[in-house]
Amino acid sequence: MDLDPEDVFKDEEDGSDNEFFQQSASSKEYVVYLVDASPKMFNTTCPGKDQKDETHFHLAVSCIAESLKTQIISRSYDEVAICFFNTREKKNLQDLNGVFVFNVAEREHLDRPTARLIKEFDCLQESFMREIGSQYGIVPGSRENSLYNALWVAQALLRKGSIKTADKRILLLTNEDDPFGGLLGAAKADMTRTSLQRAKDAQDLGISIELLPLSCPDEEFNVKVFYADLLGLDGEDLVQFMPSAGQKLEDMKDQLRKRMFTRRIIRRITFDITNGLSIQLNTYALIRPAVPGAITWLDSVTNLPLKIERSLICEDTGALIQEPPKRFQPYRNENVKFSMDEISEMKGISTGCLRLLGFKPLSCLKDYHNLRPSTFVYPSDQEVVGSTCIFIALYRSMLRLKRFAVAFYGSSSHPQLVALVAQDEVAKAGVQIEPPGINMIYLPYSDDIRDVEEIFPDTDDDAPRADEDQIQKAAALIKRIDMRDFSVSQFANPALQRHYAVLQALALEEDDIPETIDETLPDEEGLAR
Amino acid sequence: MLYRLSRFLRDHYVIWQNLLTWGGKKKEKPGNGQQFSNTIKSLPHFSVSPLSSSFKFQLTPQALLSLCLLGAEFTRSSMARNKEKLVLLLDVGPSMHSVLPEVEKVCSMLVEKKLIFRKNDEVGVVVFGTEETNNDLTKEVGGYDHIVVLEDIKVVDGDLIDTLQKLPRGTVDGDFLDAIVVGMDMLIKKYKDIHKGKKRLCLITNAVHPIKDSLEGTKEDQVETIAAQMTAQGMKMESVVVRGRLSQDANKRIMDENDRLLSIFSKQTLTRTVYVDSPTSLLGALKTRRITPVTVFRGDLELSPDMKIKVWVYKRTQEEKFPTLKKYSEKAPQTNKFATHQVKVDYEYKTVDGASKVVPPEQRIKGYRYGPQVVPISAAEWDAVKFKPEKGVKLLGFTDASNIMRHYYMKDVYLFIAEPGNTRAILSVSAIARAMKEMNKVAILRCVWRQGQQNVVLGVLTPNISQNDKLPDSFYFNVLPFIEDVREYQFPSFNSFPVSWQPNEQQQKAADELVQMLNLAPSGKEEALLPDYTPNPVLERFYRHLELKSKQPDAAVPPLDGTLKRITEPDPELFFENKSVIDALRKHFELKENPKLKKSARRLLREKPSGSNDEDGDADVSDAQAVNSIEKALVVKIEKIGDLTPVQDFEVILSRRDSPEWVGKAIKEMRDKILGLLSDSHEGDNHLIAVECIAALRKGCILEQEPEPYNNFLRYLNLYCQQKGMSNFWQLLASRKLTLVSKSEAADSDVTDNEARRFFVKTEPKPKD
C-alpha cells in the first residue's frame, strides 16, 4: 500500500487516474456541529439492542465521533468545530452564555480534525457533566436565548475562508422541536424573530443550516412548529426532513451518520440523448477505494519534511535538461517521436460529454464487464430546465424494461464505453440504502479482456462436469452457510483500521497500540458446524 | 531425437494422407486415394511404431530431403519456446472486399503490437480466393487452388505490415478448409510437433461459399480428421466469421453448413470462433496483443477449515493502458548513430531550510499523514506493527445474488478455475457453480493472494457455467467495497419531486419507445458494441499513427474513421431507422436554459486567471470543465457535417457569420458527405438521406445565391449515376424536382428555367439491362 515517489511524480499523462480516485483540496468543507446539550437530550432515550437504551445526547456525540474518524481518513482537509448549547459553562470568543465550544490543544476552534481531538472527544461523555454541564438556556423570565447565541457563535466560527473555496455548513442536532415553547406572548415572539433573523443572516452569508432532528419515542419531531421557518423549508422540501418517530437506535444512528455527509459533485456533464436533446447530469463518486494517505518523506534527524526535486538527465550526454517536448516509442528499428500535442490529440476522440448509443437487456452486462469503481449519476435542472424530467422518464423505462443504456463517455483522459444502469431507490426503516439514479459502469474494451481459452490448459478431453447428485450436495452446503442479511460494505477494511490505529497511537505518543479486530475473518467455529 | 523425428513423420503422414483423400484433388490417381483412405481408418492403432510400409512407399526423395532439413531446424527453433507461431488465413474473395480494409487494419495492428511487445513471434500470411495459386501443397500434391502464401512464416518485421496493408483483392470464392490445411502444413513443416500450444491459425472469412466436396466421406468427416490433427499437433485456431449486415445476400443453407463445420473445430479443438456483423467488431474480435496469463493465486479455496478446493486464480480483465512513451532527449548530436535519446529521471530529497542540503537515503524516514499531522515511522517500526494477514482464500458465506448490486464491483475481474488436471477440484467447482446458478446465490470471499500482502480483499464469487465442452466450469470474482470506500450520500426520491419534473403519460411512453427501439442487441443478430469485440479507439489510433510516423515522421494524427466512430458516436443507421421514435421524444420533452442562471452562469463562464493565486482560481474546477466540454461540443458540432443529422449540421455551418469561408466550406462538406453516402450505400439504404442532403444543398445554394456549386455537382452526379448504374437514385432526384438552379432562382445562374425543367428528361440515364 506504500506510495513511491515515482508514483507521486507520475508523468503528466498518467495523472488522470489520480483525479478519478482522489479528493482534491480545492473542494473544502467547513462544518460546525451544533449540539443541543439541554437536559431533554439527556433524559430522552431511544431503545437499543439488548435493552441498552441510549440518551439522545449520547447518540449525537457518538455519531459525531464516528464521523470525525471517517473524516480524518477520507476528507482530512475539511475543517470542523464542535459546539454545544444549553450548557452550564460557557466558552466562546463572544463570551455568550449557554454556548460551549469544545476544543483541544494545538488546534483552532475551526480546524482540521486531529488525533487529539478524536481521542478527547471520545472521552467527553464521562467528563461532560463535570466540565461543561447541561442547563436550559431559554427560561421564562430571562432574556437569554441560547439558540440565538449558538447560531451567532457558529456563524462567527465560519467567518474563516472564502465561501468560494469552501462549503460552509452548520449541522444542528436537537430533539426539541419547539425551543421557545416554554415562553409566552411578546417574549416568545421576540426570541423567535431574532433567532430566525440570525439564521437568515448566516444563510445570506452562504452558510447552509441543516437540521438533524432526533425524535422522541412517544412524540414525533415536528419540523413545522419552528425549524421549517428557520431553515427556510416549504412544500416538498419539508417531506425530506420528516424523521419517523420511535426509530430504533441503529436506524437513527444510520440516518444521522448519512446526513452528516454532503453530496459532492465530482463533475457536471452533458448527456447527449440525440442531437439537439442534451440534458445536464451531475456525477458523484459514491464508491472509491479508501487508501492510506500519501507518504511524506522526512529528515530523520529533524523530522522536518523534505522537498523532492526531480531532475532530468540526458543519458547520451549526461547533461541536465528541461522537460523535453517530445516522447518516443522505439519501433521498426527507429525512434518514432510524438509531441505532447499529438498525444493529447490522439486521446481526444470525443467532445467530453456522454453520448447515448443505444440500449441492451440487462443480461448483456456480464460479471466480467468491469474495470474500475462505478460513478453515480443524478440529474440537475440547474442549467438546463427539463433535464430531470427526461432523466426520470428514461430511468423508469429502463427499470421497467430491464434494460441499460450504452453510452460513450468522452472524458479527455479516459474516453470509455459505459453502461448506464438504473437503480431503484431502496430504503429500510426510513433510511435510504440505495439512492435513486443511474450508475455508470465503465466497460472494458476487447483489449482489456483476457481470452479464457488462453487461461485453460490444452486438453484433448471434455472437461468433467458435476452430476445432479453432486450439484444437490453443493446446494445443501450453500443452504448451510447462508448469510441472509449480507449487505455490501458491512466490513471495515482491517488494513486501513490498523494503519490508522497505529498512526493515532503514535500521533498521541501512546505506548500501546490498540488491537484492531479483523472483521473479515470467517467465523470458523460457525462454519465447522 | 529419432523418436521425435519419427513421430513427426507420422503426423505429417496423416496430413499427406488427408490431402490425397480429400476433394478429388488428385483425380489422376484415384486408386491411391482409395488405398490411403483405408490406412487412415486404421490410424488410431498406429501409435508406437510409426514407420509402416505404406508410408515408405509414399515418401519421395524430395520429401525425405526436406525432412532432414527440418530435423536440423528443430533444435534451433526450440530455443524460442514461448514465442507464438501464427499463420493468418485471410479470405480475400470478392464477397470479402468490402471488409478487407478492416482486415488489413486489424492484421497490421496485430503485427505492429508484436513488433513492440513480442518481437520474436513468427507470423506467416496466407490469402485465399485469389486468382493465382502459390503454395507448397499444390506443388507437392496438386489441388489447393486459389490459395497464395503471401509471406512464409518468419520473425515479425516491417515488411509484413506492408504486405498486410495491401492485401490482394481476390476474384474467386475461396475454400476456407483448404486454407486451413495449407496453414497447418506450413506450421507442421516448420515446427513439427514441438511448440504445442504456441502454434496458432487465425482464419478470417465470411464462410458464405461452400467448401469442396470430398471423394471420401462427408465434409464433416474431413473436418473431424483435420480437427483431430490440429489437436494432436497442439495447434489452436481463432476463426473470425464476418456475417450479418456484411453478408446479406449469402445463401443461408451454405452458411448453415459452414457454421456447422466450423463448430466442429470449436467443439473438438481449442478454437475460438467469433461471429461479427460490423467492421467495428471485426477490429475488436481478433486479439491483437496476447498476454501470457499469470496466476494471481494458487492454493486452497477454503469453504471451511476442513473443506478445501484447489484453485488457480487469473485476471479476466485488465486494462490495456496507453503505452508509456519515453521522454526524448535531443541533446545527442544528429550524427551520433548510437544515441539512445533516453532521459533518466533522478529524484533528490532536500531539506527545506535555506541550505537545501541533499539528504541521503539512510537519513530519510517515511511520514504518514494523519489529519494535519505527519507521523514519522521507520520501515522497521512499521513492519513490526503493520497488518499482516495470512495468505489464503476463505469463504465467508453464500448469499442471495440480489444482495450484491452490480455497481459495487470495484475493480478489474478475476477468474477462479479449479486446479488443472485435478478432477476432484474440477467437479467440486462445477457442482458449486451449478448449484449457485440454480439457487441464484453468490459467495463472499476474503482473499489474501500472497504472503506479505498488506491488505485483504473482500469480494463476490459468481458462477460461470461453461458453454464449451472443453472448458470446465469456473467462477468470476469481483472486489467489493469496505465501509471506508462507500460514501452514503442521500438523494431525494424522484417521487418527491414537483409534478412539473415528473414525466407525464405521453412522455413516459416516448421514453419507453426509445429504450425499446434503440436496440443494440436485437434478437437474431449479433450484439453491437459487445465489450469483448469492441476495440479501444484511442489505442487503435495510436498504433495507426505510429505506423504512419515510422514512414513519414511528420504525419498528422489520423482522424477516427467511420469504423471507430461507431464506438464514440451513435450509429446513424440505427438512429435513422428510429427517426420517428426520436422525433417523438423531442416533441414530448422541452429543454431550455435556466433563466435564473445568470449569477452562476457568470460563475461558470468566468475564465480562470492563469497562474494567479486568487482564491477563486480553482474554486469551480468541475464547472469550468463542464463549460469547456460544452463549448468544445458546440465547436465540434458546427465545424463538421456529422453522420447523424447532416442536414441540420449543414444548415448550422451555412448560417455561421463569423467568417466568410463558412459558406464555401459548408457546400464542399455537404458534397463530400453526399458522395460518401452514395458510395457507402448498401442496396440504396442511404439513398433517402442522400436525397435529403441534396435538397438541403439546393436550398442552401439558392439562399446564399451560389448556384454554380450546386449545378456543377448535379451534373457530376448525373455522370456518376450513369457510371454506377444508379438510375433508381436519379429517378428519386427527378421525382423530388431537385433540378438545376435556374436564373429565376439565383441571378448568377447560367441555366434558363426551361433548361432546368428539361434537365431530368434529357439526361435520364438508360436503365441497365
Chai-1 contact restraints between the chains, C-beta under 6 A:
chainA,res_idxA,chainB,res_idxB,connection_type,confidence,min_distance_angstrom,max_distance_angstrom,comment,restraint_id
A,M1,B,Q454,contact,1.0,0.0,6.0,A-B,restraint_1
A,P5,B,Y347,contact,1.0,0.0,6.0,A-B,restraint_2
A,S26,B,D618,contact,1.0,0.0,6.0,A-B,restraint_3
A,I72,B,G371,contact,1.0,0.0,6.0,A-B,restraint_4
A,S76,B,G371,contact,1.0,0.0,6.0,A-B,restraint_5
A,R112,B,G371,contact,1.0,0.0,6.0,A-B,restraint_6
A,R112,B,P372,contact,1.0,0.0,6.0,A-B,restraint_7
A,P113,B,G371,contact,1.0,0.0,6.0,A-B,restraint_8
A,T114,B,G371,contact,1.0,0.0,6.0,A-B,restraint_9
A,A115,B,Y370,contact,1.0,0.0,6.0,A-B,restraint_10
A,S162,B,E615,contact,1.0,0.0,6.0,A-B,restraint_11
A,K164,B,D616,contact,1.0,0.0,6.0,A-B,restraint_12
A,K164,B,A619,contact,1.0,0.0,6.0,A-B,restraint_13
A,T165,B,E615,contact,1.0,0.0,6.0,A-B,restraint_14
A,T165,B,A619,contact,1.0,0.0,6.0,A-B,restraint_15
A,E236,B,S496,contact,1.0,0.0,6.0,A-B,restraint_16
A,V239,B,S496,contact,1.0,0.0,6.0,A-B,restraint_17
A,K258,B,E488,contact,1.0,0.0,6.0,A-B,restraint_18
A,K258,B,Q490,contact,1.0,0.0,6.0,A-B,restraint_19
A,F261,B,Y489,contact,1.0,0.0,6.0,A-B,restraint_20
A,R263,B,Y489,contact,1.0,0.0,6.0,A-B,restraint_21
A,R267,B,S622,contact,1.0,0.0,6.0,A-B,restraint_22
A,R268,B,S622,contact,1.0,0.0,6.0,A-B,restraint_23
A,R268,B,A626,contact,1.0,0.0,6.0,A-B,restraint_24
A,T270,B,I630,contact,1.0,0.0,6.0,A-B,restraint_25
A,T274,B,I582,contact,1.0,0.0,6.0,A-B,restraint_26
A,N275,B,L644,contact,1.0,0.0,6.0,A-B,restraint_27
A,N275,B,T645,contact,1.0,0.0,6.0,A-B,restraint_28
A,L277,B,R586,contact,1.0,0.0,6.0,A-B,restraint_29
A,L286,B,R487,contact,1.0,0.0,6.0,A-B,restraint_30
A,I287,B,P481,contact,1.0,0.0,6.0,A-B,restraint_31
A,I287,B,D485,contact,1.0,0.0,6.0,A-B,restraint_32
A,I287,B,V486,contact,1.0,0.0,6.0,A-B,restraint_33
A,P289,B,D485,contact,1.0,0.0,6.0,A-B,restraint_34
A,A290,B,E484,contact,1.0,0.0,6.0,A-B,restraint_35
A,A290,B,D485,contact,1.0,0.0,6.0,A-B,restraint_36
A,G293,B,R369,contact,1.0,0.0,6.0,A-B,restraint_37
A,I295,B,K366,contact,1.0,0.0,6.0,A-B,restraint_38
A,T296,B,G367,contact,1.0,0.0,6.0,A-B,restraint_39
A,T296,B,V374,contact,1.0,0.0,6.0,A-B,restraint_40
A,W297,B,Y349,contact,1.0,0.0,6.0,A-B,restraint_41
A,W297,B,R364,contact,1.0,0.0,6.0,A-B,restraint_42
A,L298,B,I365,contact,1.0,0.0,6.0,A-B,restraint_43
A,L298,B,G367,contact,1.0,0.0,6.0,A-B,restraint_44
A,L298,B,P376,contact,1.0,0.0,6.0,A-B,restraint_45
A,D299,B,T351,contact,1.0,0.0,6.0,A-B,restraint_46
A,D299,B,V359,contact,1.0,0.0,6.0,A-B,restraint_47
A,S300,B,Q363,contact,1.0,0.0,6.0,A-B,restraint_48
A,S300,B,I365,contact,1.0,0.0,6.0,A-B,restraint_49
A,N303,B,P376,contact,1.0,0.0,6.0,A-B,restraint_50
A,L306,B,Y349,contact,1.0,0.0,6.0,A-B,restraint_51
A,L306,B,V359,contact,1.0,0.0,6.0,A-B,restraint_52
A,K307,B,K350,contact,1.0,0.0,6.0,A-B,restraint_53
A,K307,B,V352,contact,1.0,0.0,6.0,A-B,restraint_54
A,I308,B,Y347,contact,1.0,0.0,6.0,A-B,restraint_55
A,I308,B,Y349,contact,1.0,0.0,6.0,A-B,restraint_56
A,E309,B,E348,contact,1.0,0.0,6.0,A-B,restraint_57
A,E309,B,K350,contact,1.0,0.0,6.0,A-B,restraint_58
A,R310,B,Y347,contact,1.0,0.0,6.0,A-B,restraint_59
A,S311,B,D346,contact,1.0,0.0,6.0,A-B,restraint_60
A,L312,B,V343,contact,1.0,0.0,6.0,A-B,restraint_61
A,L312,B,V345,contact,1.0,0.0,6.0,A-B,restraint_62
A,I313,B,K344,contact,1.0,0.0,6.0,A-B,restraint_63
A,I313,B,D346,contact,1.0,0.0,6.0,A-B,restraint_64
A,C314,B,S329,contact,1.0,0.0,6.0,A-B,restraint_65
A,C314,B,K331,contact,1.0,0.0,6.0,A-B,restraint_66
A,E315,B,T340,contact,1.0,0.0,6.0,A-B,restraint_67
A,E315,B,Q342,contact,1.0,0.0,6.0,A-B,restraint_68
A,E315,B,K344,contact,1.0,0.0,6.0,A-B,restraint_69
A,D316,B,A332,contact,1.0,0.0,6.0,A-B,restraint_70
A,D316,B,A339,contact,1.0,0.0,6.0,A-B,restraint_71
A,D316,B,T340,contact,1.0,0.0,6.0,A-B,restraint_72
A,T317,B,K331,contact,1.0,0.0,6.0,A-B,restraint_73
A,A319,B,K331,contact,1.0,0.0,6.0,A-B,restraint_74
A,I321,B,S329,contact,1.0,0.0,6.0,A-B,restraint_75
A,P324,B,K327,contact,1.0,0.0,6.0,A-B,restraint_76
A,P324,B,Y328,contact,1.0,0.0,6.0,A-B,restraint_77
A,P324,B,S329,contact,1.0,0.0,6.0,A-B,restraint_78
A,K326,B,Y328,contact,1.0,0.0,6.0,A-B,restraint_79
A,R327,B,L325,contact,1.0,0.0,6.0,A-B,restraint_80
A,R327,B,Y328,contact,1.0,0.0,6.0,A-B,restraint_81
A,F328,B,K326,contact,1.0,0.0,6.0,A-B,restraint_82
A,F328,B,Y328,contact,1.0,0.0,6.0,A-B,restraint_83
A,Q329,B,L325,contact,1.0,0.0,6.0,A-B,restraint_84
A,Y331,B,L546,contact,1.0,0.0,6.0,A-B,restraint_85
A,Y331,B,S550,contact,1.0,0.0,6.0,A-B,restraint_86
A,R332,B,G158,contact,1.0,0.0,6.0,A-B,restraint_87
A,R332,B,S550,contact,1.0,0.0,6.0,A-B,restraint_88
A,N335,B,H341,contact,1.0,0.0,6.0,A-B,restraint_89
A,V336,B,L546,contact,1.0,0.0,6.0,A-B,restraint_90
A,V336,B,K549,contact,1.0,0.0,6.0,A-B,restraint_91
A,V336,B,S550,contact,1.0,0.0,6.0,A-B,restraint_92
A,K337,B,Y328,contact,1.0,0.0,6.0,A-B,restraint_93
A,E342,B,V557,contact,1.0,0.0,6.0,A-B,restraint_94
A,E345,B,V557,contact,1.0,0.0,6.0,A-B,restraint_95
A,M346,B,R541,contact,1.0,0.0,6.0,A-B,restraint_96
A,M346,B,F542,contact,1.0,0.0,6.0,A-B,restraint_97
A,M346,B,V557,contact,1.0,0.0,6.0,A-B,restraint_98
A,K347,B,V538,contact,1.0,0.0,6.0,A-B,restraint_99
A,I349,B,P537,contact,1.0,0.0,6.0,A-B,restraint_100
A,I349,B,L560,contact,1.0,0.0,6.0,A-B,restraint_101
A,I349,B,T568,contact,1.0,0.0,6.0,A-B,restraint_102
A,S350,B,T568,contact,1.0,0.0,6.0,A-B,restraint_103
A,T351,B,K632,contact,1.0,0.0,6.0,A-B,restraint_104
A,T351,B,A633,contact,1.0,0.0,6.0,A-B,restraint_105
A,T351,B,V636,contact,1.0,0.0,6.0,A-B,restraint_106
A,G352,B,S629,contact,1.0,0.0,6.0,A-B,restraint_107
A,G352,B,K632,contact,1.0,0.0,6.0,A-B,restraint_108
A,C353,B,S629,contact,1.0,0.0,6.0,A-B,restraint_109
A,C353,B,A633,contact,1.0,0.0,6.0,A-B,restraint_110
A,L357,B,P570,contact,1.0,0.0,6.0,A-B,restraint_111
A,G358,B,L518,contact,1.0,0.0,6.0,A-B,restraint_112
A,G358,B,L520,contact,1.0,0.0,6.0,A-B,restraint_113
A,F359,B,V515,contact,1.0,0.0,6.0,A-B,restraint_114
A,F359,B,L518,contact,1.0,0.0,6.0,A-B,restraint_115
A,K360,B,L520,contact,1.0,0.0,6.0,A-B,restraint_116
A,K360,B,A521,contact,1.0,0.0,6.0,A-B,restraint_117
A,C364,B,A521,contact,1.0,0.0,6.0,A-B,restraint_118
A,D367,B,T462,contact,1.0,0.0,6.0,A-B,restraint_119
A,D367,B,Y476,contact,1.0,0.0,6.0,A-B,restraint_120
A,Y368,B,R316,contact,1.0,0.0,6.0,A-B,restraint_121
A,Y368,B,T317,contact,1.0,0.0,6.0,A-B,restraint_122
A,Y368,B,V413,contact,1.0,0.0,6.0,A-B,restraint_123
A,Y368,B,Y476,contact,1.0,0.0,6.0,A-B,restraint_124
A,H369,B,P531,contact,1.0,0.0,6.0,A-B,restraint_125
A,N370,B,Y409,contact,1.0,0.0,6.0,A-B,restraint_126
A,N370,B,V413,contact,1.0,0.0,6.0,A-B,restraint_127
A,L371,B,E319,contact,1.0,0.0,6.0,A-B,restraint_128
A,L371,B,D412,contact,1.0,0.0,6.0,A-B,restraint_129
A,P373,B,M410,contact,1.0,0.0,6.0,A-B,restraint_130
A,S374,B,H407,contact,1.0,0.0,6.0,A-B,restraint_131
A,Y378,B,F491,contact,1.0,0.0,6.0,A-B,restraint_132
A,E383,B,N594,contact,1.0,0.0,6.0,A-B,restraint_133
A,V384,B,L591,contact,1.0,0.0,6.0,A-B,restraint_134
A,V385,B,K592,contact,1.0,0.0,6.0,A-B,restraint_135
A,V385,B,N594,contact,1.0,0.0,6.0,A-B,restraint_136
A,G386,B,E590,contact,1.0,0.0,6.0,A-B,restraint_137
A,G386,B,L591,contact,1.0,0.0,6.0,A-B,restraint_138
A,T388,B,W501,contact,1.0,0.0,6.0,A-B,restraint_139
A,C389,B,W501,contact,1.0,0.0,6.0,A-B,restraint_140
A,C389,B,P503,contact,1.0,0.0,6.0,A-B,restraint_141
A,I390,B,F589,contact,1.0,0.0,6.0,A-B,restraint_142
A,I392,B,F494,contact,1.0,0.0,6.0,A-B,restraint_143
A,I392,B,P503,contact,1.0,0.0,6.0,A-B,restraint_144
A,A393,B,P503,contact,1.0,0.0,6.0,A-B,restraint_145
A,A393,B,Q507,contact,1.0,0.0,6.0,A-B,restraint_146
A,A393,B,Q508,contact,1.0,0.0,6.0,A-B,restraint_147
A,A393,B,A511,contact,1.0,0.0,6.0,A-B,restraint_148
A,L394,B,A511,contact,1.0,0.0,6.0,A-B,restraint_149
A,S397,B,A511,contact,1.0,0.0,6.0,A-B,restraint_150
A,S397,B,D512,contact,1.0,0.0,6.0,A-B,restraint_151
A,S397,B,V515,contact,1.0,0.0,6.0,A-B,restraint_152
A,M398,B,V515,contact,1.0,0.0,6.0,A-B,restraint_153
A,L401,B,V515,contact,1.0,0.0,6.0,A-B,restraint_154
A,R403,B,V515,contact,1.0,0.0,6.0,A-B,restraint_155
A,V406,B,L520,contact,1.0,0.0,6.0,A-B,restraint_156
A,V406,B,L529,contact,1.0,0.0,6.0,A-B,restraint_157
A,F408,B,T568,contact,1.0,0.0,6.0,A-B,restraint_158
A,E425,B,S493,contact,1.0,0.0,6.0,A-B,restraint_159
A,Q432,B,Q490,contact,1.0,0.0,6.0,A-B,restraint_160
A,P435,B,F491,contact,1.0,0.0,6.0,A-B,restraint_161
A,P436,B,S493,contact,1.0,0.0,6.0,A-B,restraint_162
A,P436,B,F494,contact,1.0,0.0,6.0,A-B,restraint_163
A,N439,B,H407,contact,1.0,0.0,6.0,A-B,restraint_164
A,L443,B,P531,contact,1.0,0.0,6.0,A-B,restraint_165
A,P444,B,T317,contact,1.0,0.0,6.0,A-B,restraint_166
A,P444,B,P531,contact,1.0,0.0,6.0,A-B,restraint_167
A,Y445,B,T534,contact,1.0,0.0,6.0,A-B,restraint_168
A,Y445,B,P535,contact,1.0,0.0,6.0,A-B,restraint_169
A,Y445,B,N536,contact,1.0,0.0,6.0,A-B,restraint_170
A,S446,B,G284,contact,1.0,0.0,6.0,A-B,restraint_171
A,S446,B,D532,contact,1.0,0.0,6.0,A-B,restraint_172
A,S446,B,Y533,contact,1.0,0.0,6.0,A-B,restraint_173
A,S446,B,T534,contact,1.0,0.0,6.0,A-B,restraint_174
A,S446,B,P535,contact,1.0,0.0,6.0,A-B,restraint_175
A,D447,B,E320,contact,1.0,0.0,6.0,A-B,restraint_176
A,D447,B,N536,contact,1.0,0.0,6.0,A-B,restraint_177
A,D447,B,L539,contact,1.0,0.0,6.0,A-B,restraint_178
A,D448,B,T317,contact,1.0,0.0,6.0,A-B,restraint_179
A,D448,B,E319,contact,1.0,0.0,6.0,A-B,restraint_180
A,D448,B,E320,contact,1.0,0.0,6.0,A-B,restraint_181
A,I449,B,T317,contact,1.0,0.0,6.0,A-B,restraint_182
A,I449,B,D532,contact,1.0,0.0,6.0,A-B,restraint_183
A,R450,B,R316,contact,1.0,0.0,6.0,A-B,restraint_184
A,E453,B,L270,contact,1.0,0.0,6.0,A-B,restraint_185
A,E453,B,R272,contact,1.0,0.0,6.0,A-B,restraint_186
A,E454,B,P293,contact,1.0,0.0,6.0,A-B,restraint_187
A,I455,B,P293,contact,1.0,0.0,6.0,A-B,restraint_188
A,I455,B,Y314,contact,1.0,0.0,6.0,A-B,restraint_189
A,F456,B,L471,contact,1.0,0.0,6.0,A-B,restraint_190
A,P457,B,P420,contact,1.0,0.0,6.0,A-B,restraint_191
A,D458,B,G197,contact,1.0,0.0,6.0,A-B,restraint_192
A,D458,B,L270,contact,1.0,0.0,6.0,A-B,restraint_193
A,D460,B,T231,contact,1.0,0.0,6.0,A-B,restraint_194
A,D462,B,D469,contact,1.0,0.0,6.0,A-B,restraint_195
A,A463,B,L471,contact,1.0,0.0,6.0,A-B,restraint_196
A,A463,B,P472,contact,1.0,0.0,6.0,A-B,restraint_197
A,P464,B,T423,contact,1.0,0.0,6.0,A-B,restraint_198
A,P464,B,I426,contact,1.0,0.0,6.0,A-B,restraint_199
A,P464,B,L427,contact,1.0,0.0,6.0,A-B,restraint_200
A,R465,B,S430,contact,1.0,0.0,6.0,A-B,restraint_201
A,A466,B,L427,contact,1.0,0.0,6.0,A-B,restraint_202
A,A466,B,S430,contact,1.0,0.0,6.0,A-B,restraint_203
A,A466,B,A431,contact,1.0,0.0,6.0,A-B,restraint_204
A,A466,B,R434,contact,1.0,0.0,6.0,A-B,restraint_205
A,Q470,B,A431,contact,1.0,0.0,6.0,A-B,restraint_206
A,I471,B,A431,contact,1.0,0.0,6.0,A-B,restraint_207
A,I471,B,R434,contact,1.0,0.0,6.0,A-B,restraint_208
A,I471,B,A435,contact,1.0,0.0,6.0,A-B,restraint_209
A,A474,B,A431,contact,1.0,0.0,6.0,A-B,restraint_210
A,A474,B,I432,contact,1.0,0.0,6.0,A-B,restraint_211
A,A474,B,A435,contact,1.0,0.0,6.0,A-B,restraint_212
A,A475,B,A435,contact,1.0,0.0,6.0,A-B,restraint_213
A,I478,B,F398,contact,1.0,0.0,6.0,A-B,restraint_214
A,I478,B,A435,contact,1.0,0.0,6.0,A-B,restraint_215
A,I478,B,K441,contact,1.0,0.0,6.0,A-B,restraint_216
A,I481,B,G397,contact,1.0,0.0,6.0,A-B,restraint_217
A,I481,B,F398,contact,1.0,0.0,6.0,A-B,restraint_218
A,D482,B,F398,contact,1.0,0.0,6.0,A-B,restraint_219
A,M483,B,G397,contact,1.0,0.0,6.0,A-B,restraint_220
A,M483,B,T399,contact,1.0,0.0,6.0,A-B,restraint_221
A,F486,B,T399,contact,1.0,0.0,6.0,A-B,restraint_222
A,F486,B,N403,contact,1.0,0.0,6.0,A-B,restraint_223
A,V488,B,Y408,contact,1.0,0.0,6.0,A-B,restraint_224
A,V488,B,L480,contact,1.0,0.0,6.0,A-B,restraint_225
A,S489,B,P481,contact,1.0,0.0,6.0,A-B,restraint_226
A,S489,B,I483,contact,1.0,0.0,6.0,A-B,restraint_227
A,S489,B,V486,contact,1.0,0.0,6.0,A-B,restraint_228
A,F491,B,L458,contact,1.0,0.0,6.0,A-B,restraint_229
A,F491,B,F482,contact,1.0,0.0,6.0,A-B,restraint_230
A,A492,B,I483,contact,1.0,0.0,6.0,A-B,restraint_231
A,N493,B,F482,contact,1.0,0.0,6.0,A-B,restraint_232
A,N493,B,E484,contact,1.0,0.0,6.0,A-B,restraint_233
A,P494,B,F387,contact,1.0,0.0,6.0,A-B,restraint_234
A,A495,B,F387,contact,1.0,0.0,6.0,A-B,restraint_235
A,A495,B,Q454,contact,1.0,0.0,6.0,A-B,restraint_236
A,A495,B,N455,contact,1.0,0.0,6.0,A-B,restraint_237
A,L496,B,E484,contact,1.0,0.0,6.0,A-B,restraint_238
A,R498,B,F387,contact,1.0,0.0,6.0,A-B,restraint_239
A,V502,B,V385,contact,1.0,0.0,6.0,A-B,restraint_240
A,L503,B,Y368,contact,1.0,0.0,6.0,A-B,restraint_241
A,L503,B,Y370,contact,1.0,0.0,6.0,A-B,restraint_242
A,L503,B,V375,contact,1.0,0.0,6.0,A-B,restraint_243
A,L506,B,V375,contact,1.0,0.0,6.0,A-B,restraint_244
A,A507,B,Y370,contact,1.0,0.0,6.0,A-B,restraint_245
A,A507,B,Q373,contact,1.0,0.0,6.0,A-B,restraint_246
A,A507,B,V375,contact,1.0,0.0,6.0,A-B,restraint_247
A,I513,B,V385,contact,1.0,0.0,6.0,A-B,restraint_248
A,T520,B,R446,contact,1.0,0.0,6.0,A-B,restraint_249
A,T520,B,V456,contact,1.0,0.0,6.0,A-B,restraint_250
A,T520,B,L458,contact,1.0,0.0,6.0,A-B,restraint_251
A,P522,B,K394,contact,1.0,0.0,6.0,A-B,restraint_252
A,P522,B,L396,contact,1.0,0.0,6.0,A-B,restraint_253
A,E524,B,P305,contact,1.0,0.0,6.0,A-B,restraint_254
A,L527,B,S304,contact,1.0,0.0,6.0,A-B,restraint_255
A,A528,B,S304,contact,1.0,0.0,6.0,A-B,restraint_256
